[in-house]
Amino acid sequence: MTPEYIRHALLQVHGPAQLRLTGEAPSLVLVLKALREAQELPMGEARARAAQLAASGLVGTLVEMEFLAIHLRKQAVAVAVDLRAV
C-alpha cells in the first residue's frame, strides 16, 4: 500500500488513471479472485470494487491501476488503463 500522502501527491502531479473492462463481461468469480489477490480485500469490499469496475471503472494512480490490470489479465479479464483528463 502506498502511503496516502504519496498517493495524493502522485494524483496531483500526474492525474488519475482509469481501469475499465473491455470486451465481453467477465466472470465475477475471476474478477473477485484478481481483486482479492492484488489488494488483499475482504469479500464485501472486493464485490463493491468489482461492481464499480463493471459500472464506471476504477480510478487511482497509474501504478495502482496497472497493478490491478496485471492481476485481472492473469485471470483472462480484458481491461484497459487510460489516463483521465483532469
N, C-alpha and C positions, 0 to 999 in steps of 0.2 A: 504494500500500500504506500502510495506517495503521500507525504505529509500535506495537509490541506493548504498550508501557506505556499508550498511549492506548486501544487496543482493550480491554485488560484493565479499565481504569477504566470504559469505557462499558458493558461487560458487567456489572460490579459494580453500577453505578448503575441501569441500565435493564433489565438481564436480557437473556437471549438471545432471538433470533428464529429461527424455523424456516422454511425454504423447502421446500415439498413439491409434488410433482406432483399435479395434479387432472385429472380426465377420463381419456381414453384414453392408453395407453402411447405415448410419443413415439418418434420415430426416434432411435436412438442417435447417428447422424451429426449431427442437428440439435442435440442436447444437447452433444455434444463440441465442435461449432463454437462454440456460445454460450459454453461454459465457457472454451475456449481464447482466444477474443476478449476476454472480460471480464477474465480473470486472467493471460493470457499463460502458460498452463501447458504443460509438456511433455505429450505424448500419454499417457504412462503415468499421470501424476497426474490428467489430465482424465478418463481412464477410471475411475479409482478414485473420483473425486468423482461421476461420473455414476452409478456403481453405488450409492454411498451415497445420492444423491438419490432413486434409484428404490426403495431399500430403506426407509430411515427418514427421509430428508430431510437437508438440510444445516442446520447450526446456526452462528450467528455473530451479529454485531451487526445491528441493524435496517437500518442503512445498507448493510452488506455484502450482506445477503440481498435487499434491494430492488434494489440494483445488479445482482446476478445475475438477478433476476426480469425486469428490463428487457431484458437480453440474451437470455434464454430466450424471452420473449414475442415479441421481434423474429423469432425462428425458429419462431413458431407453436407453442411448447411451453406448454401450460397449467400454470401454477403459482400457488401462493398463499403468502403470507408471514403467519405467525401469531406473535404474541408468546407465549413459553412461560412458564408459571408456574415460579418458582424454588423 
